[in-house]
Amino acid sequence: MRLEAGSSSDSREDPPGLSRGPRLVHPSVAVGKVILFGEHAVVYGQPALAVPVAAVTARAEVRAARGEWIDARTFGRHYRLAQATERDPLALAFRLAVEHCGQPLRNLELVVESTIPVAAGLGSGAAVATATVRAVAEHFGVHLAPEVVAALTFESEKLLHGKPSGIDNTVVAHERPIVFVKGQPSEPLHVARPFTIVIADSGLASPTRITVGDVAAGHAQDPERYQALFASIGALVARARAIIEGADPALLGPVMDENQRLLEALGVSAEINERLCAAARAVGALGAKLSGGGRGGNVIALVAPDSADAVAAALEAAGARRTITTQVGS
Ligand code: MEV
């Protein structure tokens, strides 16, 4: 999560009466995510498929304090809420959640930690906001349905990404594979036969706001070409959904490769994405594509379970900062 300027970084000053040290006693947790198919086109009304990634998490806790504080040292920030700008997504999630619970935001500290790399396509911003909203609800003993959590965190996503579709905060709030169409309630994605993907963090941070903005500029200049690309991606998503819900998931490989080709045509790929996809395919991945905003961020590769280690090693040798192997639909 990129927190906006306008408030102090770690001030070396703790909220009075509160100490440093292991911070979270009963944290609320939110997982990361990857988009399997359909990123970018989803902003323009096409469907997309996304799944939660439990290997990375954001955690948050709200507790009584003297004054109002946000302790987000994972992101190098520790500040009074009053110092947050109007464009601070974390402060917004905190404020909106407290307001939704019908409580005054007084004498409270929000503490946030995360293992999710920022601007890496793994849903860091959505997960941090979701953990925050859940922590507020937990603090006040309020139950919030996933739809409500998603609606509250969407406001933070707008600050972070400019023109988000809502897919990231929705899959993180629901914590299950989803079929998502902007502006509609998400549907569960039924995984008929579990399959394995390797997620590779390219190490190249790439804020989604930039690539989404560039696609918007391209679309404004050449709407016909971009609409055709979005429609082709939408058709691939429908094909991928049919495979996931009914057929042999190995058939997803070529669909991934084709989705990657269309993302390259949209201008959101980068040399590192293509290098990682090629490295994965060269050692037996069934298909590979960038996932999320692109131009860095992460790449996902579909693998047979017994080739996951070889693909992960090849991805790391080709420059991935780290890899996560995960099963979709357990
Ligand atoms: C980001 O994870 C996915 C994008 O499609 C943006 C969005 O849907 O908001 C690139």
py3Dmol code that shows the C-alpha trace and the ligand (Angstrom):
import py3Dmol

protein = """\
ATOM      1  CA  MET A   1       0.000   0.000   0.000  1.00  0.00           C
ATOM      2  CA  ARG A   2       1.291   3.433  -0.838  1.00  0.00           C
ATOM      3  CA  LEU A   3       0.360   5.813   1.906  1.00  0.00           C
ATOM      4  CA  GLU A   4       0.118   9.385   0.823  1.00  0.00           C
ATOM      5  CA  ALA A   5       2.404  12.111   2.066  1.00  0.00           C
ATOM      6  CA  GLY A   6       1.160  14.699   4.483  1.00  0.00           C
ATOM      7  CA  SER A   7       1.648  12.836   7.694  1.00  0.00           C
ATOM      8  CA  SER A   8       4.816  12.052   9.537  1.00  0.00           C
ATOM      9  CA  SER A   9       6.720   8.852   8.923  1.00  0.00           C
ATOM     10  CA  ASP A  10       7.657   6.910  12.035  1.00  0.00           C
ATOM     11  CA  SER A  11       7.766   9.717  14.535  1.00  0.00           C
ATOM     12  CA  ARG A  12       9.712   7.724  17.138  1.00  0.00           C
ATOM     13  CA  GLU A  13       6.910   8.734  19.437  1.00  0.00           C
ATOM     14  CA  ASP A  14       4.492   6.084  20.657  1.00  0.00           C
ATOM     15  CA  PRO A  15       0.898   6.765  21.468  1.00  0.00           C
ATOM     16  CA  PRO A  16       1.036   7.747  25.135  1.00  0.00           C
ATOM     17  CA  GLY A  17       0.604   4.736  27.347  1.00  0.00           C
ATOM     18  CA  LEU A  18       1.325   2.241  24.567  1.00  0.00           C
ATOM     19  CA  SER A  19       4.587   0.451  24.055  1.00  0.00           C
ATOM     20  CA  ARG A  20       6.584  -0.921  21.143  1.00  0.00           C
ATOM     21  CA  GLY A  21       7.274  -4.649  20.758  1.00  0.00           C
ATOM     22  CA  PRO A  22       5.131  -7.446  19.356  1.00  0.00           C
ATOM     23  CA  ARG A  23       2.131  -5.430  18.369  1.00  0.00           C
ATOM     24  CA  LEU A  24      -0.778  -7.629  17.416  1.00  0.00           C
ATOM     25  CA  VAL A  25      -2.397  -9.777  20.087  1.00  0.00           C
ATOM     26  CA  HIS A  26      -5.706 -10.709  18.382  1.00  0.00           C
ATOM     27  CA  PRO A  27      -5.287  -9.538  14.816  1.00  0.00           C
ATOM     28  CA  SER A  28      -7.963  -9.551  12.155  1.00  0.00           C
ATOM     29  CA  VAL A  29      -6.472 -11.085   9.032  1.00  0.00           C
ATOM     30  CA  ALA A  30      -7.022 -10.609   5.296  1.00  0.00           C
ATOM     31  CA  VAL A  31      -5.379 -12.644   2.532  1.00  0.00           C
ATOM     32  CA  GLY A  32      -3.773 -11.582  -0.738  1.00  0.00           C
ATOM     33  CA  LYS A  33      -5.145 -12.372  -4.190  1.00  0.00           C
ATOM     34  CA  VAL A  34      -4.229 -13.055  -7.785  1.00  0.00           C
ATOM     35  CA  ILE A  35      -6.252 -12.485 -10.914  1.00  0.00           C
ATOM     36  CA  LEU A  36      -6.318 -15.646 -13.032  1.00  0.00           C
ATOM     37  CA  PHE A  37      -7.854 -14.110 -16.143  1.00  0.00           C
ATOM     38  CA  GLY A  38      -9.324 -10.812 -17.270  1.00  0.00           C
ATOM     39  CA  GLU A  39      -7.375  -7.975 -15.612  1.00  0.00           C
ATOM     40  CA  HIS A  40      -7.696  -4.540 -17.204  1.00  0.00           C
ATOM     41  CA  ALA A  41     -10.611  -5.600 -19.441  1.00  0.00           C
ATOM     42  CA  VAL A  42     -12.584  -5.972 -16.189  1.00  0.00           C
ATOM     43  CA  VAL A  43     -12.355  -2.204 -15.688  1.00  0.00           C
ATOM     44  CA  TYR A  44     -14.377  -1.883 -18.942  1.00  0.00           C
ATOM     45  CA  GLY A  45     -17.165  -4.283 -18.006  1.00  0.00           C
ATOM     46  CA  GLN A  46     -15.702  -7.640 -19.073  1.00  0.00           C
ATOM     47  CA  PRO A  47     -15.743 -10.553 -16.586  1.00  0.00           C
ATOM     48  CA  ALA A  48     -12.603 -11.631 -14.704  1.00  0.00           C
ATOM     49  CA  LEU A  49     -11.624 -14.532 -12.457  1.00  0.00           C
ATOM     50  CA  ALA A  50      -9.732 -14.024  -9.188  1.00  0.00           C
ATOM     51  CA  VAL A  51      -8.661 -16.248  -6.301  1.00  0.00           C
ATOM     52  CA  PRO A  52      -7.452 -15.595  -2.753  1.00  0.00           C
ATOM     53  CA  VAL A  53      -3.812 -16.300  -1.855  1.00  0.00           C
ATOM     54  CA  ALA A  54      -3.518 -17.327   1.780  1.00  0.00           C
ATOM     55  CA  ALA A  55       0.304 -17.489   1.763  1.00  0.00           C
ATOM     56  CA  VAL A  56       0.489 -13.708   2.189  1.00  0.00           C
ATOM     57  CA  THR A  57      -1.587 -11.737   4.665  1.00  0.00           C
ATOM     58  CA  ALA A  58      -2.336  -8.335   6.119  1.00  0.00           C
ATOM     59  CA  ARG A  59      -3.195  -8.179   9.821  1.00  0.00           C
ATOM     60  CA  ALA A  60      -4.756  -5.383  11.838  1.00  0.00           C
ATOM     61  CA  GLU A  61      -5.916  -4.661  15.331  1.00  0.00           C
ATOM     62  CA  VAL A  62      -7.795  -1.748  16.883  1.00  0.00           C
ATOM     63  CA  ARG A  63      -7.346  -0.899  20.526  1.00  0.00           C
ATOM     64  CA  ALA A  64      -7.905   1.824  23.053  1.00  0.00           C
ATOM     65  CA  ALA A  65      -5.308   4.601  23.085  1.00  0.00           C
ATOM     66  CA  ARG A  66      -4.844   8.166  24.169  1.00  0.00           C
ATOM     67  CA  GLY A  67      -5.744  10.020  21.038  1.00  0.00           C
ATOM     68  CA  GLU A  68      -6.211   8.598  17.548  1.00  0.00           C
ATOM     69  CA  TRP A  69      -3.271   6.851  15.869  1.00  0.00           C
ATOM     70  CA  ILE A  70      -2.292   4.720  12.920  1.00  0.00           C
ATOM     71  CA  ASP A  71       0.703   2.455  13.413  1.00  0.00           C
ATOM     72  CA  ALA A  72       1.640   1.064  10.007  1.00  0.00           C
ATOM     73  CA  ARG A  73       5.340   0.479  10.495  1.00  0.00           C
ATOM     74  CA  THR A  74       5.384  -2.243   7.837  1.00  0.00           C
ATOM     75  CA  PHE A  75       4.999   0.724   5.496  1.00  0.00           C
ATOM     76  CA  GLY A  76       7.323   2.980   7.502  1.00  0.00           C
ATOM     77  CA  ARG A  77       4.489   5.052   8.897  1.00  0.00           C
ATOM     78  CA  HIS A  78       3.337   5.846  12.408  1.00  0.00           C
ATOM     79  CA  TYR A  79       1.178   8.915  12.739  1.00  0.00           C
ATOM     80  CA  ARG A  80      -1.753  10.669  14.283  1.00  0.00           C
ATOM     81  CA  LEU A  81      -4.995  10.251  12.366  1.00  0.00           C
ATOM     82  CA  ALA A  82      -5.356  14.025  12.372  1.00  0.00           C
ATOM     83  CA  GLN A  83      -2.169  14.212  10.271  1.00  0.00           C
ATOM     84  CA  ALA A  84      -3.491  11.921   7.533  1.00  0.00           C
ATOM     85  CA  THR A  85      -4.397  13.551   4.248  1.00  0.00           C
ATOM     86  CA  GLU A  86      -7.776  13.074   2.602  1.00  0.00           C
ATOM     87  CA  ARG A  87      -6.017  10.766   0.138  1.00  0.00           C
ATOM     88  CA  ASP A  88      -4.713   8.343   2.766  1.00  0.00           C
ATOM     89  CA  PRO A  89      -6.423   4.992   1.974  1.00  0.00           C
ATOM     90  CA  LEU A  90      -5.668   3.465   5.351  1.00  0.00           C
ATOM     91  CA  ALA A  91      -7.106   6.426   7.280  1.00  0.00           C
ATOM     92  CA  LEU A  92     -10.156   6.336   5.030  1.00  0.00           C
ATOM     93  CA  ALA A  93     -10.777   2.629   5.716  1.00  0.00           C
ATOM     94  CA  PHE A  94     -10.357   3.262   9.456  1.00  0.00           C
ATOM     95  CA  ARG A  95     -12.742   6.231   9.468  1.00  0.00           C
ATOM     96  CA  LEU A  96     -15.406   4.622   7.267  1.00  0.00           C
ATOM     97  CA  ALA A  97     -15.430   1.388   9.256  1.00  0.00           C
ATOM     98  CA  VAL A  98     -15.792   3.176  12.596  1.00  0.00           C
ATOM     99  CA  GLU A  99     -18.549   5.338  11.151  1.00  0.00           C
ATOM    100  CA  HIS A 100     -20.291   2.251   9.759  1.00  0.00           C
ATOM    101  CA  CYS A 101     -20.232   0.705  13.237  1.00  0.00           C
ATOM    102  CA  GLY A 102     -21.995   3.834  14.515  1.00  0.00           C
ATOM    103  CA  GLN A 103     -19.181   4.723  16.901  1.00  0.00           C
ATOM    104  CA  PRO A 104     -17.109   7.857  17.471  1.00  0.00           C
ATOM    105  CA  LEU A 105     -13.505   7.636  16.289  1.00  0.00           C
ATOM    106  CA  ARG A 106     -11.995   8.697  19.583  1.00  0.00           C
ATOM    107  CA  ASN A 107      -9.062   7.335  21.592  1.00  0.00           C
ATOM    108  CA  LEU A 108      -8.340   4.466  19.219  1.00  0.00           C
ATOM    109  CA  GLU A 109      -5.164   3.133  17.642  1.00  0.00           C
ATOM    110  CA  LEU A 110      -5.129   1.100  14.432  1.00  0.00           C
ATOM    111  CA  VAL A 111      -2.098  -1.176  14.142  1.00  0.00           C
ATOM    112  CA  VAL A 112      -1.437  -2.743  10.740  1.00  0.00           C
ATOM    113  CA  GLU A 113       1.138  -5.258   9.540  1.00  0.00           C
ATOM    114  CA  SER A 114       1.482  -6.995   6.201  1.00  0.00           C
ATOM    115  CA  THR A 115       3.576  -9.629   4.455  1.00  0.00           C
ATOM    116  CA  ILE A 116       2.115  -8.738   1.063  1.00  0.00           C
ATOM    117  CA  PRO A 117       4.557  -7.014  -1.277  1.00  0.00           C
ATOM    118  CA  VAL A 118       3.318  -3.573  -2.309  1.00  0.00           C
ATOM    119  CA  ALA A 119       2.477  -2.841  -5.959  1.00  0.00           C
ATOM    120  CA  ALA A 120       3.179  -6.469  -6.840  1.00  0.00           C
ATOM    121  CA  GLY A 121      -0.268  -7.498  -8.076  1.00  0.00           C
ATOM    122  CA  LEU A 122      -1.062  -9.436  -4.904  1.00  0.00           C
ATOM    123  CA  GLY A 123      -3.770  -7.125  -3.572  1.00  0.00           C
ATOM    124  CA  SER A 124      -1.776  -5.456  -0.791  1.00  0.00           C
ATOM    125  CA  GLY A 125      -3.980  -2.342  -0.675  1.00  0.00           C
ATOM    126  CA  ALA A 126      -7.223  -4.322  -0.665  1.00  0.00           C
ATOM    127  CA  ALA A 127      -5.957  -6.708   2.010  1.00  0.00           C
ATOM    128  CA  VAL A 128      -4.719  -3.947   4.305  1.00  0.00           C
ATOM    129  CA  ALA A 129      -8.037  -2.115   4.013  1.00  0.00           C
ATOM    130  CA  THR A 130      -9.963  -5.353   4.576  1.00  0.00           C
ATOM    131  CA  ALA A 131      -7.936  -6.249   7.675  1.00  0.00           C
ATOM    132  CA  THR A 132      -8.560  -2.701   8.944  1.00  0.00           C
ATOM    133  CA  VAL A 133     -12.318  -2.875   8.450  1.00  0.00           C
ATOM    134  CA  ARG A 134     -12.462  -6.316  10.059  1.00  0.00           C
ATOM    135  CA  ALA A 135     -10.364  -5.107  13.007  1.00  0.00           C
ATOM    136  CA  VAL A 136     -12.709  -2.171  13.590  1.00  0.00           C
ATOM    137  CA  ALA A 137     -15.747  -4.484  13.458  1.00  0.00           C
ATOM    138  CA  GLU A 138     -14.038  -6.907  15.828  1.00  0.00           C
ATOM    139  CA  HIS A 139     -13.204  -4.090  18.242  1.00  0.00           C
ATOM    140  CA  PHE A 140     -16.836  -2.981  18.426  1.00  0.00           C
ATOM    141  CA  GLY A 141     -18.266  -6.515  18.339  1.00  0.00           C
ATOM    142  CA  VAL A 142     -20.065  -5.910  15.051  1.00  0.00           C
ATOM    143  CA  HIS A 143     -20.528  -8.563  12.351  1.00  0.00           C
ATOM    144  CA  LEU A 144     -19.995  -7.286   8.816  1.00  0.00           C
ATOM    145  CA  ALA A 145     -21.040  -9.367   5.789  1.00  0.00           C
ATOM    146  CA  PRO A 146     -18.365  -9.733   3.066  1.00  0.00           C
ATOM    147  CA  GLU A 147     -20.433  -7.498   0.765  1.00  0.00           C
ATOM    148  CA  VAL A 148     -20.307  -4.719   3.362  1.00  0.00           C
ATOM    149  CA  VAL A 149     -16.568  -5.159   3.886  1.00  0.00           C
ATOM    150  CA  ALA A 150     -16.078  -5.009   0.113  1.00  0.00           C
ATOM    151  CA  ALA A 151     -18.198  -1.862  -0.192  1.00  0.00           C
ATOM    152  CA  LEU A 152     -16.245  -0.105   2.569  1.00  0.00           C
ATOM    153  CA  THR A 153     -12.819  -1.094   1.215  1.00  0.00           C
ATOM    154  CA  PHE A 154     -13.766  -0.077  -2.323  1.00  0.00           C
ATOM    155  CA  GLU A 155     -13.473   3.547  -1.190  1.00  0.00           C
ATOM    156  CA  SER A 156      -9.796   3.003  -0.272  1.00  0.00           C
ATOM    157  CA  GLU A 157      -9.223   1.198  -3.577  1.00  0.00           C
ATOM    158  CA  LYS A 158     -10.512   4.269  -5.427  1.00  0.00           C
ATOM    159  CA  LEU A 159      -7.944   6.429  -3.655  1.00  0.00           C
ATOM    160  CA  LEU A 160      -5.163   3.967  -4.463  1.00  0.00           C
ATOM    161  CA  HIS A 161      -6.006   2.951  -8.009  1.00  0.00           C
ATOM    162  CA  GLY A 162      -8.010   5.815  -9.458  1.00  0.00           C
ATOM    163  CA  LYS A 163     -10.497   3.778 -11.463  1.00  0.00           C
ATOM    164  CA  PRO A 164     -10.624   0.287  -9.963  1.00  0.00           C
ATOM    165  CA  SER A 165     -13.115  -2.335 -11.061  1.00  0.00           C
ATOM    166  CA  GLY A 166     -13.594  -3.539  -7.486  1.00  0.00           C
ATOM    167  CA  ILE A 167     -12.277  -7.049  -8.154  1.00  0.00           C
ATOM    168  CA  ASP A 168      -9.379  -6.904  -5.669  1.00  0.00           C
ATOM    169  CA  ASN A 169     -11.375  -5.832  -2.618  1.00  0.00           C
ATOM    170  CA  THR A 170     -14.222  -8.200  -3.567  1.00  0.00           C
ATOM    171  CA  VAL A 171     -12.107 -11.369  -3.783  1.00  0.00           C
ATOM    172  CA  VAL A 172     -10.216 -10.410  -0.624  1.00  0.00           C
ATOM    173  CA  ALA A 173     -13.456  -9.743   1.280  1.00  0.00           C
ATOM    174  CA  HIS A 174     -15.063 -13.019   0.134  1.00  0.00           C
ATOM    175  CA  GLU A 175     -11.911 -15.183   0.400  1.00  0.00           C
ATOM    176  CA  ARG A 176     -13.057 -17.604  -2.272  1.00  0.00           C
ATOM    177  CA  PRO A 177     -12.543 -17.907  -6.035  1.00  0.00           C
ATOM    178  CA  ILE A 178     -14.880 -15.475  -7.799  1.00  0.00           C
ATOM    179  CA  VAL A 179     -16.268 -14.512 -11.159  1.00  0.00           C
ATOM    180  CA  PHE A 180     -16.421 -10.734 -11.138  1.00  0.00           C
ATOM    181  CA  VAL A 181     -18.192  -8.232 -13.352  1.00  0.00           C
ATOM    182  CA  LYS A 182     -17.856  -4.583 -12.384  1.00  0.00           C
ATOM    183  CA  GLY A 183     -20.935  -3.192 -10.679  1.00  0.00           C
ATOM    184  CA  GLN A 184     -22.534  -6.613 -10.137  1.00  0.00           C
ATOM    185  CA  PRO A 185     -22.517  -8.927  -7.120  1.00  0.00           C
ATOM    186  CA  SER A 186     -19.669 -11.421  -7.552  1.00  0.00           C
ATOM    187  CA  GLU A 187     -20.449 -15.085  -8.237  1.00  0.00           C
ATOM    188  CA  PRO A 188     -18.540 -18.007  -6.754  1.00  0.00           C
ATOM    189  CA  LEU A 189     -16.166 -19.679  -9.221  1.00  0.00           C
ATOM    190  CA  HIS A 190     -16.645 -23.435  -8.792  1.00  0.00           C
ATOM    191  CA  VAL A 191     -13.337 -25.220  -9.209  1.00  0.00           C
ATOM    192  CA  ALA A 192     -14.230 -28.695 -10.469  1.00  0.00           C
ATOM    193  CA  ARG A 193     -10.675 -30.050 -10.241  1.00  0.00           C
ATOM    194  CA  PRO A 194      -8.026 -28.284  -8.160  1.00  0.00           C
ATOM    195  CA  PHE A 195      -5.009 -27.018 -10.064  1.00  0.00           C
ATOM    196  CA  THR A 196      -1.630 -25.612  -9.128  1.00  0.00           C
ATOM    197  CA  ILE A 197      -0.152 -22.246  -9.987  1.00  0.00           C
ATOM    198  CA  VAL A 198       3.237 -20.758  -9.230  1.00  0.00           C
ATOM    199  CA  ILE A 199       3.114 -17.032  -8.503  1.00  0.00           C
ATOM    200  CA  ALA A 200       6.356 -15.165  -9.204  1.00  0.00           C
ATOM    201  CA  ASP A 201       7.007 -11.698  -7.843  1.00  0.00           C
ATOM    202  CA  SER A 202       9.025  -9.915 -10.535  1.00  0.00           C
ATOM    203  CA  GLY A 203      10.471  -7.552  -7.932  1.00  0.00           C
ATOM    204  CA  LEU A 204       9.489  -4.656 -10.170  1.00  0.00           C
ATOM    205  CA  ALA A 205       6.949  -2.617  -8.201  1.00  0.00           C
ATOM    206  CA  SER A 206       4.273  -1.307 -10.495  1.00  0.00           C
ATOM    207  CA  PRO A 207       1.411   0.770  -9.099  1.00  0.00           C
ATOM    208  CA  THR A 208      -1.876  -0.339 -10.653  1.00  0.00           C
ATOM    209  CA  ARG A 209      -2.934   3.299 -10.934  1.00  0.00           C
ATOM    210  CA  ILE A 210      -0.261   3.860 -13.635  1.00  0.00           C
ATOM    211  CA  THR A 211      -1.089   0.944 -15.927  1.00  0.00           C
ATOM    212  CA  VAL A 212      -4.851   1.445 -15.490  1.00  0.00           C
ATOM    213  CA  GLY A 213      -4.327   5.124 -16.381  1.00  0.00           C
ATOM    214  CA  ASP A 214      -2.257   4.213 -19.457  1.00  0.00           C
ATOM    215  CA  VAL A 215      -4.905   1.787 -20.674  1.00  0.00           C
ATOM    216  CA  ALA A 216      -7.521   4.510 -20.165  1.00  0.00           C
ATOM    217  CA  ALA A 217      -5.406   6.926 -22.242  1.00  0.00           C
ATOM    218  CA  GLY A 218      -4.987   4.309 -24.995  1.00  0.00           C
ATOM    219  CA  HIS A 219      -8.691   3.590 -24.944  1.00  0.00           C
ATOM    220  CA  ALA A 220      -9.517   7.286 -25.232  1.00  0.00           C
ATOM    221  CA  GLN A 221      -7.227   7.554 -28.292  1.00  0.00           C
ATOM    222  CA  ASP A 222      -8.285   4.390 -30.075  1.00  0.00           C
ATOM    223  CA  PRO A 223     -11.539   3.124 -28.569  1.00  0.00           C
ATOM    224  CA  GLU A 224     -12.262   0.588 -31.313  1.00  0.00           C
ATOM    225  CA  ARG A 225      -8.942  -1.210 -30.987  1.00  0.00           C
ATOM    226  CA  TYR A 226      -9.127  -1.278 -27.202  1.00  0.00           C
ATOM    227  CA  GLN A 227     -12.757  -2.412 -27.117  1.00  0.00           C
ATOM    228  CA  ALA A 228     -11.845  -5.268 -29.463  1.00  0.00           C
ATOM    229  CA  LEU A 229      -8.987  -6.296 -27.167  1.00  0.00           C
ATOM    230  CA  PHE A 230     -11.256  -6.118 -24.116  1.00  0.00           C
ATOM    231  CA  ALA A 231     -13.894  -8.232 -25.878  1.00  0.00           C
ATOM    232  CA  SER A 232     -11.256 -10.841 -26.832  1.00  0.00           C
ATOM    233  CA  ILE A 233     -10.110 -10.989 -23.217  1.00  0.00           C
ATOM    234  CA  GLY A 234     -13.733 -11.331 -22.096  1.00  0.00           C
ATOM    235  CA  ALA A 235     -14.174 -14.297 -24.458  1.00  0.00           C
ATOM    236  CA  LEU A 236     -11.047 -15.932 -22.996  1.00  0.00           C
ATOM    237  CA  VAL A 237     -12.417 -15.450 -19.483  1.00  0.00           C
ATOM    238  CA  ALA A 238     -15.632 -17.236 -20.475  1.00  0.00           C
ATOM    239  CA  ARG A 239     -13.571 -20.094 -21.922  1.00  0.00           C
ATOM    240  CA  ALA A 240     -11.372 -20.258 -18.809  1.00  0.00           C
ATOM    241  CA  ARG A 241     -14.425 -20.301 -16.549  1.00  0.00           C
ATOM    242  CA  ALA A 242     -15.963 -23.201 -18.484  1.00  0.00           C
ATOM    243  CA  ILE A 243     -12.699 -25.164 -18.175  1.00  0.00           C
ATOM    244  CA  ILE A 244     -12.310 -24.461 -14.453  1.00  0.00           C
ATOM    245  CA  GLU A 245     -15.912 -25.378 -13.726  1.00  0.00           C
ATOM    246  CA  GLY A 246     -16.016 -28.531 -15.788  1.00  0.00           C
ATOM    247  CA  ALA A 247     -13.018 -29.770 -17.734  1.00  0.00           C
ATOM    248  CA  ASP A 248      -9.365 -30.723 -17.407  1.00  0.00           C
ATOM    249  CA  PRO A 249      -7.599 -27.677 -15.897  1.00  0.00           C
ATOM    250  CA  ALA A 250      -4.512 -28.434 -18.035  1.00  0.00           C
ATOM    251  CA  LEU A 251      -6.566 -26.949 -20.871  1.00  0.00           C
ATOM    252  CA  LEU A 252      -6.181 -23.576 -19.155  1.00  0.00           C
ATOM    253  CA  GLY A 253      -2.522 -23.347 -20.250  1.00  0.00           C
ATOM    254  CA  PRO A 254      -3.103 -22.104 -23.809  1.00  0.00           C
ATOM    255  CA  VAL A 255      -5.834 -19.740 -22.557  1.00  0.00           C
ATOM    256  CA  MET A 256      -3.293 -18.194 -20.172  1.00  0.00           C
ATOM    257  CA  ASP A 257      -0.770 -17.777 -22.986  1.00  0.00           C
ATOM    258  CA  GLU A 258      -3.410 -16.117 -25.154  1.00  0.00           C
ATOM    259  CA  ASN A 259      -4.457 -13.790 -22.311  1.00  0.00           C
ATOM    260  CA  GLN A 260      -0.790 -12.803 -21.900  1.00  0.00           C
ATOM    261  CA  ARG A 261      -0.563 -12.023 -25.628  1.00  0.00           C
ATOM    262  CA  LEU A 262      -3.599  -9.751 -25.375  1.00  0.00           C
ATOM    263  CA  LEU A 263      -2.160  -8.000 -22.295  1.00  0.00           C
ATOM    264  CA  GLU A 264       1.021  -7.377 -24.295  1.00  0.00           C
ATOM    265  CA  ALA A 265      -1.143  -5.844 -27.033  1.00  0.00           C
ATOM    266  CA  LEU A 266      -2.738  -3.606 -24.394  1.00  0.00           C
ATOM    267  CA  GLY A 267       0.751  -2.359 -23.462  1.00  0.00           C
ATOM    268  CA  VAL A 268       0.730  -3.505 -19.839  1.00  0.00           C
ATOM    269  CA  SER A 269       3.421  -6.173 -20.075  1.00  0.00           C
ATOM    270  CA  ALA A 270       7.151  -5.609 -19.592  1.00  0.00           C
ATOM    271  CA  GLU A 271      10.336  -7.424 -20.482  1.00  0.00           C
ATOM    272  CA  ILE A 272      10.500  -8.985 -17.002  1.00  0.00           C
ATOM    273  CA  ASN A 273       6.940 -10.350 -17.321  1.00  0.00           C
ATOM    274  CA  GLU A 274       7.731 -11.904 -20.675  1.00  0.00           C
ATOM    275  CA  ARG A 275      11.078 -13.272 -19.491  1.00  0.00           C
ATOM    276  CA  LEU A 276       9.409 -14.943 -16.506  1.00  0.00           C
ATOM    277  CA  CYS A 277       6.595 -16.401 -18.637  1.00  0.00           C
ATOM    278  CA  ALA A 278       9.148 -17.817 -21.106  1.00  0.00           C
ATOM    279  CA  ALA A 279      11.288 -19.284 -18.303  1.00  0.00           C
ATOM    280  CA  ALA A 280       8.272 -21.024 -16.783  1.00  0.00           C
ATOM    281  CA  ARG A 281       7.095 -22.445 -20.100  1.00  0.00           C
ATOM    282  CA  ALA A 282      10.617 -23.635 -20.956  1.00  0.00           C
ATOM    283  CA  VAL A 283      10.646 -26.012 -17.987  1.00  0.00           C
ATOM    284  CA  GLY A 284       7.166 -27.379 -18.431  1.00  0.00           C
ATOM    285  CA  ALA A 285       4.625 -24.808 -17.238  1.00  0.00           C
ATOM    286  CA  LEU A 286       1.393 -25.386 -19.160  1.00  0.00           C
ATOM    287  CA  GLY A 287       0.815 -21.656 -19.603  1.00  0.00           C
ATOM    288  CA  ALA A 288       1.851 -18.343 -18.060  1.00  0.00           C
ATOM    289  CA  LYS A 289       0.754 -14.734 -17.913  1.00  0.00           C
ATOM    290  CA  LEU A 290       1.187 -11.561 -15.920  1.00  0.00           C
ATOM    291  CA  SER A 291      -1.416 -11.088 -13.217  1.00  0.00           C
ATOM    292  CA  GLY A 292      -2.843  -7.792 -11.948  1.00  0.00           C
ATOM    293  CA  GLY A 293      -1.754  -4.384 -13.141  1.00  0.00           C
ATOM    294  CA  GLY A 294       1.317  -5.643 -15.043  1.00  0.00           C
ATOM    295  CA  ARG A 295       4.554  -3.893 -16.165  1.00  0.00           C
ATOM    296  CA  GLY A 296       6.263  -5.804 -13.396  1.00  0.00           C
ATOM    297  CA  GLY A 297       4.166  -6.992 -10.494  1.00  0.00           C
ATOM    298  CA  ASN A 298       3.663 -10.719 -10.698  1.00  0.00           C
ATOM    299  CA  VAL A 299       3.421 -13.543 -13.173  1.00  0.00           C
ATOM    300  CA  ILE A 300       1.396 -16.727 -12.702  1.00  0.00           C
ATOM    301  CA  ALA A 301       2.255 -20.074 -14.267  1.00  0.00           C
ATOM    302  CA  LEU A 302      -0.032 -23.087 -14.489  1.00  0.00           C
ATOM    303  CA  VAL A 303       1.873 -26.252 -13.577  1.00  0.00           C
ATOM    304  CA  ALA A 304       1.405 -29.967 -13.079  1.00  0.00           C
ATOM    305  CA  PRO A 305       1.971 -30.432  -9.324  1.00  0.00           C
ATOM    306  CA  ASP A 306       5.143 -32.493  -9.887  1.00  0.00           C
ATOM    307  CA  SER A 307       6.770 -29.735 -11.954  1.00  0.00           C
ATOM    308  CA  ALA A 308       6.003 -26.900  -9.503  1.00  0.00           C
ATOM    309  CA  ASP A 309       9.478 -26.965  -7.911  1.00  0.00           C
ATOM    310  CA  ALA A 310      11.272 -26.921 -11.260  1.00  0.00           C
ATOM    311  CA  VAL A 311       9.116 -24.048 -12.501  1.00  0.00           C
ATOM    312  CA  ALA A 312       9.628 -22.080  -9.284  1.00  0.00           C
ATOM    313  CA  ALA A 313      13.409 -22.601  -9.542  1.00  0.00           C
ATOM    314  CA  ALA A 314      13.402 -21.511 -13.202  1.00  0.00           C
ATOM    315  CA  LEU A 315      11.395 -18.397 -12.331  1.00  0.00           C
ATOM    316  CA  GLU A 316      13.840 -17.470  -9.595  1.00  0.00           C
ATOM    317  CA  ALA A 317      16.815 -18.099 -11.894  1.00  0.00           C
ATOM    318  CA  ALA A 318      15.169 -15.800 -14.455  1.00  0.00           C
ATOM    319  CA  GLY A 319      14.905 -12.960 -11.931  1.00  0.00           C
ATOM    320  CA  ALA A 320      11.813 -13.495  -9.776  1.00  0.00           C
ATOM    321  CA  ARG A 321      12.324 -12.117  -6.283  1.00  0.00           C
ATOM    322  CA  ARG A 322      10.267 -14.884  -4.770  1.00  0.00           C
ATOM    323  CA  THR A 323       7.698 -17.474  -5.723  1.00  0.00           C
ATOM    324  CA  ILE A 324       4.596 -18.876  -4.076  1.00  0.00           C
ATOM    325  CA  THR A 325       3.177 -22.225  -5.126  1.00  0.00           C
ATOM    326  CA  THR A 326      -0.504 -22.527  -4.384  1.00  0.00           C
ATOM    327  CA  GLN A 327      -3.377 -24.838  -5.202  1.00  0.00           C
ATOM    328  CA  VAL A 328      -6.552 -23.268  -6.530  1.00  0.00           C
ATOM    329  CA  GLY A 329      -9.705 -24.974  -5.280  1.00  0.00           C
ATOM    330  CA  SER A 330      -8.704 -27.268  -2.456  1.00  0.00           C
TER     331      SER A 330
END
"""
ligand_1 = """\
10
MEV
C -5.656 -5.042 -10.537
O -5.451 -6.108 -9.632
C -6.594 -5.453 -11.628
C -6.862 -4.402 -12.701
O -7.788 -4.982 -13.610
C -7.424 -3.133 -12.112
C -8.831 -3.300 -11.575
O -9.541 -4.223 -11.957
O -9.220 -2.450 -10.758
C -5.598 -4.066 -13.482
"""
view = py3Dmol.view(width=600, height=400)
view.addModel(protein, "pdb")
view.setStyle({"model": 0}, {"cartoon": {"style": "trace"}})
view.addModel(ligand_1, "xyz")
view.setStyle({"model": 1}, {"stick": {}})
view.zoomTo()
view.show()
